[in-house]
Amino acid sequence: MKMTTESQVNGSSFRIADRAEEVRRDQARLEQLLNDRAGYLVMWRGMNLFSAKSGGSPLLRSRTDVADIFAAVFLGLRLDGTGLFAINLNGPDSEEAALSAIGLTPAGAGFVHLREFQGSLSPAERDLLLYARALIYWHDQEKFCGRCGAPTVFEEAGHMRGCTQCGLKHFPRSDPATIMLVHRAGHCLLGRQPSWPENIYSTLAGFVEAGESVEEAVAREVKEESGIEIRNLRYFGSQPWPFPQSLMLGYFAEAATTEIVCGRELADVRWFNVEETRQLLERLSKRFPHLNTIARRLIRSWLEWQS
C-alpha cells in the first residue's frame, strides 16, 4: 500500500510498534527503510506540521517529498515494518519556504507549536509528535561538545551525537520532574503560576535536584511552594513532556498540615473543594486538550475517589 502524503486521519500511520534500537546501528537496514515506504514527520523551528493552522491533522510526508534525508532521525517501525523518521528543516527562513521544501503550500498546511494546536490528536499521533519534538530539540541544543566545545555530529540514526575533537558521545536526556496532587478530606491543593491565565490552577510541580530522591523532591517542592507538609506518598504515573525535555513523575500525597504559605514562584496556591475542582477541571480540559496532561489525569482521578 502506497503511503499518502495527505492528512493521516488513520492514527495507525503514526503508531510505532517497535523502536527497534538495533536498527540505529545497521546502516544497510536504515538505507532500506529510508528508501522504502517510510513516513517522515517534518519539523521547522520547533513546530510540527499540520494540514491546517487551526484544527487540522498532523501530516506525514513520503520519501519523494523530502529532499535531504542525511539527518533523518529514526523513530521506529510501524506494524507493517515500514519506518518512521523525523526531519528538522533548518534552512528555510519563512514558513512558506519551509512548506515549499516539502511540496506544500500555506493553503494546505502549516507549522504549529504543539502546545498551541487547537485540534484533536489520537494517542498514537500525540506520542509520536512528543517523541519527535524531544529528539529534534535535543539535536538543536547539542551541536557543540560540552567538554571541549568542538562541533558534534549526527550518529546512530539520530540517537547519539559524537564530538569531532575529543570523541565524547552525547545521548538524549530527560530531566526528571515531579508533579503531585496533595489532598486532604474533601479538598485538594492547587497553585497558579504568574504567567497563567486568570482562574487557571493546576497541580504543584518541580524538578528533582542533584543528589535528591524523587520522594524527597516531592516533599521539598510542596513545602517550598505551599508551606504544606506531606505524608503517605503514592506513585501515580509518568508523562514525557518535551517542553523542553522533562519526564513528569506523578504522585498523590496526603497533607499532614493545612496552613498555606504561598511560595515566591507562584501567584497563588489554595485548597479547592470537590465542586470547585470539578469546575476547574472543565477549564483545564480546554487547555492543551490534545495532550491529556498528567496534571489533568491526577485531578480527574482524585475527583473519581470523591464520588
C-alpha positions in Angstrom: 0.0 0.0 0.0 1.5 3.3 -1.0 1.5 5.9 1.8 -0.5 9.0 1.2 1.2 12.4 1.6 -2.1 14.0 2.7 -3.6 14.3 6.1 -3.2 11.0 8.0 -6.6 10.5 9.6 -5.8 6.9 10.4 -3.9 7.0 13.7 -2.1 3.7 12.8 0.0 5.6 10.3 1.6 7.3 13.3 1.8 4.3 15.6 5.2 2.9 16.5 5.1 -0.8 17.0 8.8 -1.1 17.8 11.5 1.5 18.5 13.9 -1.1 17.0 17.1 0.1 18.8 19.2 -2.4 16.9 18.3 -0.8 13.6 20.0 2.5 14.6 23.4 0.9 14.1 22.6 -1.1 11.0 23.4 1.3 8.1 22.2 -1.1 5.4 18.8 -1.6 7.1 18.5 2.1 7.6 19.1 2.9 4.0 16.5 0.3 3.0 13.9 1.9 5.4 14.7 5.4 4.2 14.1 4.4 0.6 11.1 2.3 1.2 7.6 3.3 2.2 8.7 5.4 5.2 6.8 8.2 6.8 8.6 11.4 7.5 7.5 13.7 10.3 8.8 17.2 9.5 9.5 20.0 12.0 10.5 23.6 11.5 11.7 26.0 14.2 10.3 23.7 17.0 6.9 23.4 15.3 5.1 20.4 13.9 3.4 20.0 10.5 -0.4 20.1 10.3 -2.9 20.1 7.5 -4.2 23.5 8.7 -3.2 26.2 11.1 -6.2 25.6 13.4 -7.9 22.2 13.9 -6.1 20.3 11.2 -4.5 16.9 11.4 -0.8 16.0 11.7 0.9 15.3 8.4 3.5 12.7 7.4 5.4 13.2 4.2 6.7 10.5 1.8 10.3 10.0 0.6 9.6 11.7 -2.7 8.6 14.9 -0.8 11.7 15.1 1.4 14.9 16.2 -0.4 17.5 15.8 2.4 17.4 12.6 4.5 21.0 12.8 5.7 19.9 13.9 9.2 16.6 11.9 9.4 16.1 10.7 12.9 14.9 7.1 13.1 11.8 6.9 15.4 10.9 3.3 14.9 8.9 0.7 12.9 5.2 0.6 12.2 3.2 -2.6 12.4 3.8 -3.2 8.7 7.6 -2.9 9.1 7.9 0.4 7.4 9.9 3.1 9.1 9.0 6.4 10.8 11.5 9.3 10.7 11.7 12.9 11.9 13.4 15.6 10.0 14.2 19.2 11.1 14.1 21.8 8.3 17.0 24.1 9.3 17.4 26.1 6.2 14.2 27.9 5.2 13.8 31.4 6.7 10.0 31.5 6.3 7.1 29.2 6.8 6.2 29.4 3.1 9.7 28.4 2.1 9.7 25.5 4.6 6.4 24.2 3.2 7.6 24.6 -0.3 10.7 22.5 0.5 8.4 19.5 1.2 6.0 20.1 -1.6 3.2 22.0 0.3 1.7 25.5 0.3 0.2 27.6 3.1 -3.2 26.9 1.6 -3.0 23.3 2.6 -0.7 23.1 5.6 1.1 25.0 8.3 3.6 24.6 11.1 2.2 24.9 14.6 3.7 24.7 18.1 2.3 21.6 19.7 1.0 23.3 22.8 -0.8 25.9 20.6 -2.5 23.3 18.4 -6.3 23.6 18.6 -7.3 20.3 17.0 -7.5 16.8 18.4 -4.9 14.0 18.3 -5.1 10.3 18.7 -2.9 8.8 21.4 -0.6 7.4 18.7 -0.3 10.8 17.0 0.3 12.6 20.3 3.0 10.1 21.4 4.8 10.4 18.1 4.8 14.2 18.0 6.1 14.4 21.5 8.8 11.8 20.8 9.9 13.7 17.6 9.9 17.0 19.3 12.1 15.8 22.2 14.8 14.4 19.8 14.7 17.4 17.4 15.1 19.8 20.4 18.0 17.8 21.7 19.8 17.9 18.4 19.4 21.7 18.3 20.9 22.0 21.7 23.8 19.6 21.3 25.6 20.9 18.3 28.8 21.5 20.3 30.5 19.3 22.8 30.0 20.3 26.5 33.5 19.0 27.3 35.8 20.7 24.7 33.4 22.9 22.7 34.1 21.2 19.3 31.2 20.5 16.9 29.3 17.3 17.3 28.0 15.1 14.5 24.9 13.0 14.0 25.3 9.3 14.8 23.2 6.2 15.4 20.3 7.4 13.3 19.9 10.5 15.5 20.0 8.8 18.9 23.6 9.9 19.6 26.0 12.8 18.7 29.7 12.3 18.7 32.3 15.0 19.4 34.6 15.6 16.4 37.5 16.6 18.7 37.6 14.6 21.9 35.3 11.7 20.9 32.8 12.1 23.7 29.4 10.5 23.0 26.3 12.6 23.8 22.9 10.9 24.3 19.4 12.4 24.6 18.4 13.1 28.2 15.2 13.8 30.0 15.2 15.9 33.2 13.2 14.2 36.0 10.4 16.5 37.4 7.8 15.8 40.0 4.1 16.7 39.7 1.9 16.0 42.6 -1.7 16.3 43.8 -1.8 17.0 47.6 -5.1 16.3 49.2 -7.0 16.2 52.5 -10.6 15.3 53.3 -12.7 16.8 50.5 -10.0 19.2 49.3 -7.0 19.2 47.0 -4.1 21.7 46.8 -3.6 23.6 43.6 -1.5 26.5 42.5 -1.3 29.1 39.8 1.9 30.4 38.1 2.1 34.2 37.4 2.2 33.6 33.6 -1.0 31.6 33.5 -4.5 33.0 32.6 -6.8 34.0 35.5 -8.7 31.2 37.1 -6.3 28.5 35.8 -4.8 26.5 38.6 -3.1 23.1 38.5 -1.1 20.6 40.5 2.2 21.6 42.1 5.4 20.6 40.2 9.2 21.0 40.3 12.5 19.5 39.1 14.4 16.8 41.0 17.7 18.4 42.2 21.1 16.7 42.2 21.6 14.2 44.9 17.9 14.1 45.7 15.4 11.2 45.5 12.1 11.7 43.8 10.3 11.3 47.1 12.5 14.0 48.7 11.9 16.3 45.7 8.1 15.9 46.1 8.2 16.8 49.8 10.6 19.7 49.2 8.7 21.2 46.3 5.3 21.1 48.1 6.9 22.7 51.2 8.6 25.4 49.1 5.5 26.3 47.0 2.8 26.0 49.7 4.3 25.5 53.2 2.4 22.2 53.5 4.0 19.1 55.0 3.0 15.8 53.4 2.8 12.1 54.2 1.7 8.8 52.5 3.2 9.5 49.1 1.8 7.3 46.3 3.1 7.0 42.8 0.5 7.6 40.0 2.3 7.5 36.7 4.6 9.4 34.3 4.4 11.5 31.1 7.2 12.7 28.8 6.9 16.5 28.5 9.5 17.8 25.9 8.9 21.5 26.7 11.8 21.5 26.7 12.9 18.0 27.8 11.3 16.7 31.0 9.9 13.4 32.3 7.0 14.2 34.6 6.7 11.7 37.6 3.2 12.0 39.1 2.3 11.4 42.7 -0.5 11.7 45.2 0.3 12.8 48.7 -1.8 13.4 51.8 -1.4 16.7 53.6 0.0 16.5 57.1 -0.6 20.2 57.7 -3.2 22.6 56.3 -1.9 26.2 56.8 -0.7 27.6 53.4 2.2 29.9 52.9 2.5 30.7 49.2 6.0 30.3 47.7 7.7 33.0 45.7 7.4 31.1 42.4 3.6 31.0 42.5 1.0 33.8 42.1 -1.4 31.8 44.4 -1.9 28.4 45.9 -5.0 27.3 47.8 -7.3 24.4 48.8 -10.1 23.6 46.3 -13.2 21.7 47.4 -14.8 19.0 45.2 -17.2 21.3 43.3 -14.5 23.9 42.7 -12.2 21.3 41.5 -14.8 19.9 39.0 -15.3 23.4 37.6 -11.5 23.9 37.3 -11.1 20.6 35.5 -13.6 21.8 32.9 -11.4 24.9 32.3 -8.2 22.8 32.2 -9.7 20.5 29.7 -9.8 23.4 27.2 -6.1 24.0 27.7 -3.9 21.6 25.7 -6.9 19.3 25.2 -5.0 17.2 22.7 -2.1 16.4 25.1 -4.2 14.9 28.1 -1.7 16.2 30.6 -0.7 14.2 33.7 -2.0 17.1 35.8 -5.5 16.7 34.4 -5.3 12.9 35.0 -4.2 13.4 38.6 -7.1 15.8 39.2 -9.6 13.6 37.4 -8.5 10.5 39.4 -8.9 12.4 42.7 -12.4 13.5 41.7 -13.4 9.9 41.0 -12.4 9.0 44.5 -14.8 11.6 45.9 -17.9 10.4 44.0 
